[in-house]
């Protein structure tokens, strides 16, 4: 274990690195950041998809989910919700073509 002086030094270095790096990160970057959990990003994707399904249709809205590990880090609940939304969109597309 580190002694007290080592722990204090570690804390100071951590704070300085965080203060230097955090402003350079994109506001859309989530996960492993204070106050920006990955689930917030998933909720944003789900909300945007719900609006599109409700009829807003992607007018100038584009989403990109990058990083396989982001999906691996989330619960299966989020994946299930996205799959349900995709099924709903397929059903809606079928009724529009009839």
N, C-alpha and C positions, 0 to 999 in steps of 0.2 A: 504494500500500500504506500501511496505517496505521503510524505510528511505534510504538515500544514502549509509550509512555504510553497511546496510543489503544487498543492491544490489551489492555492491563491494564484500562483503564476498561470496554471492551466485555465482558471476562470478568466483572468485578464486577457490571455491570448485568445480564448474562445470569443469573448465579447468584441475584441478588436477585429477578428476575422469576420464575424457576423456583421459588424457595422460596415466593413469595407465591401463585402460581397452582396449583402441583401439589396442595396439600392440598384445594383446592376442586373438583378434578376427581373424577368418579365413579370408583370402583374398577373398574368395567366398561368404562371408556374406554381403548381401545388405540390404538396407532399414533402415531408421532411423540412418544412418551414414553419416557424412559429405562427400560429393563427391561420394557417392555410392547409388544412388536412385534405387528403386525396378525396374524401367523400364530398367535400364542397365542390370539387371539379366534376364529380359524377352527377351531383345534383344539378349543376349548371347544364350538363349535357342532357340529362333527362328532362329538365324544364324546357329547354330549347326544342327537343324532340316533341314534347307534348304540345307546344305552341304550333309546331309545324303540322302535326296531325290534326289539330283543332281547326286548321284552315289557313293559318298565316303563310304556310308554304315557304320555304327557304328564301324569301326575298332579301338577297344580299347577306344572308347568314350562312357562314361556313364553319364547320367544326372539324378539327383534326385531333384524334386521340393518338398520341405518340407514346411509345414505351410499353412494351409488353408487360414489364414489371409493374406498371401502374395498375393494370387489370388484375394481375396476380395478387397485388397487395389489398385488393378490395374484397368484400364479402361476396358470396354467390348471390346474395339478395339483389345487389345492383345489376349483376348480369341477368338475373331473372327478369327484372323490370325492363331492361333494354330489349330482351327477347320478346316480352309481351307487347311492348310498343311496336316492334317490328311486325308482329302478327296482326296487331290492330291496323297498321298501315296497309298491309296486304289485303285485309278484308275490306277496308275502305276503298282501295283501288279497284277491287272486284266490283263493288256496288256502283262505282262511278262509270264503269265500262258497260254496265247493263242498261 
